[in-house]
Amino acid sequence: MTGPVPKRSEARRRRNGPIIETLHVPGNAGTGVTDTRISEVPTNQLHPIAADFVDSFSDTPANYLFDASDWAELRILGLAMSQLLTSNGTKPIAVDLLAAVIDATDDFLTTEGTRRRLAVEVETTAATQPAAYSHWHPAAREWFDALPLSGQAMWYQTTDWAFAVFVAEVIHRFVTSGERMSGKVYASIQKATTLLLTTEGARRKAQLNLNKTSADDIGLTRLMEAYADYL
């Protein structure tokens, strides 16, 4: 007896090899989209930081992968983030909601940390850092100002920067709340900063190696520049 007819090679299910294959997204994919689903997200009803966060997805190449359900859930995330930022009054931000919002950003490939973990490779684009808010506590402002001076920022998309503004606002509110920062609060902030690859440990876990320029390299460069000027 002969066995069953074998499947065509393209119909066979692979049972070995990497579970996640790197997905390459061109730098111009998804940017400047005019899909009506974006306009359905009511950013005029959101806190300005939440509105900017939602709007940032219209200019990120990663939205090339989004379907209608992604945009619908992004609307929910924007509403949750807005509630988090507007309902606190004189009280600290709700810790449980903060943790949930930060976790939810993972689902939208918001940060380079998430994109690398899920093997989504997006070509770098010239995303610029938004302006810092003048009311921020010096600790929040110092953290935010350090980002463009760090090597991982060259991989940031508009969504990374919008998320960084949200994180800086959260840092500001907890530092100025007058209450002691709990372990849950710090864990949430630390997770958010890890997604932005702000520490060497986070970068190594994401397999992002930044080349450090040694003092000898800097000295040699300056020497060659001086020699060129002399000539």
Number of C-alpha atoms within 10 A of each C-alpha: 3 4 5 6 6 8 9 7 7 7 8 9 8 9 7 6 7 8 8 10 10 14 12 12 18 16 17 16 17 20 17 12 15 10 12 8 14 19 12 11 21 13 21 8 12 20 18 13 19 25 21 21 26 25 19 19 28 21 20 26 23 27 20 17 12 12 10 11 10 15 21 14 15 21 20 13 21 25 21 17 24 19 17 20 23 11 12 12 8 9 12 19 20 14 15 11 14 20 17 14 18 20 13 15 18 16 13 20 22 27 26 26 28 20 21 19 17 16 15 18 17 22 15 16 17 11 17 13 19 13 10 14 13 8 10 19 17 12 13 21 19 12 15 23 15 11 19 14 10 13 16 20 21 15 17 26 27 25 26 25 26 23 25 23 24 20 22 23 22 22 21 18 20 19 18 13 14 11 10 10 12 10 9 13 19 14 12 21 19 14 15 23 20 21 27 26 26 20 13 14 12 17 20 12 14 20 12 17 12 12 7 8 8 9 9 9 11 10 11 12 12 12 12 11 12 11 10 9 8 7 6
